[in-house]
């Protein structure tokens, strides 16, 4: 039974000129084997899974954007600190020149 199922799904992939099986191939094989009663629940489960994956992907993107933003803020702060240090050094040099 599993061999026939996989062979059927593989045939759908080959018709699509693909080497990799996808969800559509599996669902088509299930329909071809006359297990239509499983198609609707499987499609619903697939949609739920895809929404969850999309949500996780978007959450990762948001997290990455936030991390990038924090890194940029940190870089700006470091640049400002460097500028402040340079200004203090210049002021000290100016004061030393006045004293001489």
N, C-alpha and C positions, 0 to 999 in steps of 0.2 A: 504494500500500500504506500509507504513513504517513497519508495523508488518511483512508482508511477506518478505520484504527486510531484516530485521534484523534476521528473522528466517532462511532465506537462508544463510546469512553470518555466523550465529551461527552453522549451519549444517556443513559448511566447516571447522570451527574451531574444532568441535567435531570429524570430520573425521581425523583431524590432532592431535587428542588427547590433545587438548588445551581448556582451559576455557575462554581465552581472545581472542577477535577478533583482527585481525591485518589487515593491508592494503590489503594483498593478499586475505583474506576472503571477504572483501568488494568488491574488483574488480571481484572476481569470482562470487559473487552474482549478480553483475550488468550484467556480461556476461550471466549468467544463465537466467536472466529476459529479455534477448534479448535487452539490451540497449548498444550494442557494440559501438555505436557512441560516448559514453561518456568515454569509457575505455582509449583510447589513450590520450585525454586531461587530464584525471585524473592521469594517469601514469606520464605524463610530469610535472604536478603540484606537484605530490608527490616527484619526483626527485629534483625539484627546492627546495622544502621544506627541503628535507634531506640534500642537499648541504649547504643550509643556516644554518641549525642546526649544521652541521659538522664544518662550518666556525666559528660559535659562540663558539663551544666547543674548537676548536683549539685556538681561541683568548683568552678564559678563561685560558687554559693551559699555554699559553705564558705569560699571566698576572701573573698567580700564580708563574711561574718559575722566572719571573723578581722580584716579591715580595720576594721570597725565597732568591734570589741572593742578594738583597738589605739588607735583614735581616742578612745574613752571613757576608756581608761587614761591617755592623754596629757592629756586634759581634766582628769581628776582630779588628775594630778600638777601641772598648771598651777594649779589651784585651791588645792592644798596649798601650792605655792610662794607664791602670793599671800597666803594666810593667814599663812604664816611671815613674809613681809615686813611685813605689817600688825602682827603681834605685835612684831617687832623695832622698828618705828617707835614703837609705843605704849610699849615699854620705854624707848626713848631719850627720849621726851617725859616720861615719869615721872621719869627720872633728872635731866632738865633742870629740872623743877619742884622737885625736892628740892634741887638746887644753888641755886636762887633763893631 
